[in-house]
Amino acid sequence: MSQLFPPGITNVSIDIIIYILPVFYLCRLQVPLRRRLGLIALFTMRGGAATVSLLRFIVLWQLRNTADVT
C-alpha cells in the first residue's frame, strides 16, 4: 500500500500546478467574454480532476494501516 503514496503525491502536485498556472494568463487574456468564460469552465473542470486526485490520496492515506485492502 505504501508504494501508492509517491505517485499519489506527484499526481496531486502536478494537478494543482496545471490548474493554477494558466489562471494568471486567463486574467490578462484579451478575448471576447464568451470565449473567456468557456476557458474558465474548461479549467474549472481541471480543478475537479485535481480535487478527485486529492480525495483519492486522502482515501489511500486512511487505508494505509488496513489489513484488508479489498
C-alpha positions in Angstrom: 0.0 0.0 0.0 2.9 2.4 0.8 4.1 2.2 -2.9 1.0 4.2 -3.9 1.9 7.3 -1.9 4.7 8.8 -4.0 2.7 8.6 -7.3 -0.3 10.0 -5.4 1.6 12.9 -4.1 3.1 13.5 -7.5 -0.4 13.4 -9.2 -1.9 15.8 -6.7 1.0 18.2 -7.1 1.0 18.2 -10.9 -2.8 18.6 -11.0 -2.7 21.6 -8.7 0.2 23.2 -10.7 -1.7 22.6 -14.0 -4.8 24.1 -12.5 -3.2 27.2 -11.1 -0.6 28.0 -13.8 -3.0 29.3 -16.5 -5.1 31.5 -14.1 -2.6 34.4 -14.5 -2.9 34.3 -18.3 -6.7 34.0 -18.3 -7.0 37.2 -16.3 -4.9 39.1 -18.8 -6.4 37.5 -21.9 -8.0 39.9 -24.4 -10.7 37.7 -26.0 -14.5 38.1 -26.0 -16.2 37.4 -22.8 -18.0 34.2 -24.1 -14.7 32.6 -25.1 -13.1 33.6 -21.8 -16.0 32.1 -19.9 -15.5 28.9 -21.9 -11.8 28.7 -21.0 -12.6 29.3 -17.3 -15.2 26.5 -17.4 -12.5 24.2 -19.0 -10.0 25.0 -16.3 -12.7 24.6 -13.6 -13.2 21.0 -14.8 -9.5 20.5 -14.5 -9.8 21.7 -10.9 -12.4 19.0 -10.4 -9.9 16.4 -11.6 -7.4 17.8 -9.1 -10.0 17.5 -6.3 -10.7 13.9 -7.2 -7.0 13.2 -7.3 -6.6 14.7 -3.8 -9.6 12.8 -2.5 -8.0 9.6 -3.8 -4.8 10.3 -2.0 -6.7 11.0 1.2 -8.5 7.7 1.0 -5.2 5.9 0.4 -3.8 7.6 3.4 -6.7 6.5 5.6 -6.4 2.9 4.3 -2.6 2.6 4.9 -3.0 0.6 8.1 -5.9 -1.6 7.0 -5.1 -5.2 6.7 -7.9 -5.9 4.3 -7.4 -3.9 1.1 -10.3 -5.3 -0.8 
